[in-house]
């Protein structure tokens, strides 16, 4: 099993933080539908379940959800190197499964967070493709968007080929060790088993990925002027964010 559902205690925490009144949620979705009807450049196949996931991940903020929907579909069109050629059976994606173990742990943390671990499996740089790795990670995120909700994410990067590290013991102070891979003292299964389970899941969703590659795109010719201005602002905000991250001595 790649993604286990929340325990009753975890679900209670999730509902407490994010689940609004059902009638409010229905009204929020109607509001988003009305907004989408005025955005001719965005896809028209977005169902209510997906809108609900977006709302959940946006902490029930309608305005933030509009922005994220805009970015979600725009970036899929503007960055084909990451959002095209997503056939799970293609050679570069298959090589990626043997190069990098990208493991989404089946169980949530007690707080309702999802843990993802990245681990280099084969240090042979001949098979190392950054673009394929990013595509593979984004494919996993797409599946998660369709199947689950969680309060937040924790990402762990294991660099054992390059620097000394003490394995997973350090994580036991922060996470319930039972949810970790066997090699790190947990009970979730081995890294290879978890990686193989995600490979199988992605391959089983091959038809969805091939179909989504054609449907989840913006029609830039139909984009309204005000939406173009919004895109410019998104790019500007991204540049601003990059500058804010720089520390200049």
Secondary structure, DSSP 4 states (H G I P E B T S, - for coil): ---PPPPHHHHHHHHHHH---HHHHHHHHHHHHHHHHT-TTS-S---HHHHHHHHHHTTT-HHHHHHHHHHHHHHHHH-HHHHS---TTSHHHHHHHHHEEEEE-SSPPTTSEEEEEEEES---GGG--HHHHHHHHHHHHHHHHHH---SEEEEEEE-TTTS---TTGGGGGTS-GGGS-GGGT-SS--HHHHHHHHHHHHHHTHHHHHHHHHHS---GGG--HHHHHHHHHHHHHHHHHHHHT----
